[in-house]
């Protein structure tokens, strides 16, 4: 396996470098400067990408708008090392696999608030209802991040930052319509002064959808979806030494849920039409204050956050089910900017989780302390971190992380690496979930109070090479993860720990900025996974690739072509075919206050499955207008 990965990495590097040598000799190539990104989530301090050992992808609001992506899951599909699987139509359950790990191993944050459902089986983030309205940027940090974020960050962190308000009053109204009788509207605005800024956004989406259970299997009942989302953000500076921040997000959705039936030929359950529905209410909020002492060399931040997810299932042929998951968290962080070479971060957290399904109510508390040193000496930078968590269900867990990087001045070559440990606490459902009696269908065991936490060690090493004054940037990384005490489920034994799983592979990207009217990004990921039985893990493709092409023939016109290739993968003992999705988007600024836009999704009308037995969208088109004032 290691020989195959090594040969593949050499091949990719050679293919990327070959055309670059020709371009390097072209004197007509116009120089285009690329501003270096500053990332917060990788170290919990604003840090330039060139000083990070971790593999990071930053997606800006301009990129999201150019592609006209309305859901966060669509934004993530092109990110190297990230696989997105949705089980049916819009609103259906979504799984995110980062570097081959499971959904519960990726932590999602919205303005610093943990966005996950602790009433779910894996307590992972459910991204099916998360829209892109009012998003300023998304930071994707790959690799173990438990030192700063504790449990749920074995695979990495997806941090979503929403837009701040402006001092000058601004606003906009957007309307859109398209295939599957879809309608969408967004209204937003911001205002403020020298001391306080506020932004607010409200959006609504409605679609008749298509059958989540694939039509080829005889299912033809469309599964509709409604979503209303509102977000509010206020930033205040009442004095020179104090910043106050408050954000609130609420989303309410309803989804026509398909069911399942037993297929004798497949010896298992397959998706089928039903009239069942699912309603979900999601609330996240955070209040924080940052004090600035000693000419800003010491920053002390205290914050309190809240996450609540309520899911209600209406099954026409049986009883209804209701689940409520709640997280309350208090945190304090001290950041000491000792000098230009040293930044020290020390923090503590206490977090309470609550699971409630109407008949069972369980709680868990986790307390943690962490310490991180950021060191910068010339072209060398590194982060060293240590953390200890104390969970009232299984006891203590200590994690560590080292992430160095070095830039060679003569060539601009950047070498980077990170290594660290992580853990994933058993969820309240896995620990205490009640056994299920389905009568003639069987009696299923669920909870296991003797579960151990999953533990991991991960490593990656990479190289980043800019060419032609950063007009071209090539990046390649190799990663490896080993997860012990992996939690699996069996109908007769419930949840239990097994030896573990391993994932390894390559992430690569190429960015080309030849001029102000054109840019191109290529991505390729090779992910090899191995479960305890030696087989590959379900739904993780061996090969994945993406192309993003932006064309600006005139200032008012923007055109984006996006293509994503997903290779063959297994799902529930069935091999799913490879597929390529091509999307085209264009917008035209008619005047200062009016923009028209449109997009075509699945341009080639590809027939494919993301999950076995579930349907996907055909060729579809959408168009709209945005009014700004």
Order of alpha helices (4+ residues) and beta strands (2+ residues): alpha-beta-beta-beta-alpha-alpha-beta-beta-beta-beta-beta-alpha-beta-beta-beta-beta-beta-beta-beta-beta-beta-beta-beta-beta-beta-beta-alpha-beta-beta-beta-beta-beta-beta-beta-beta-beta-beta-beta-beta-beta
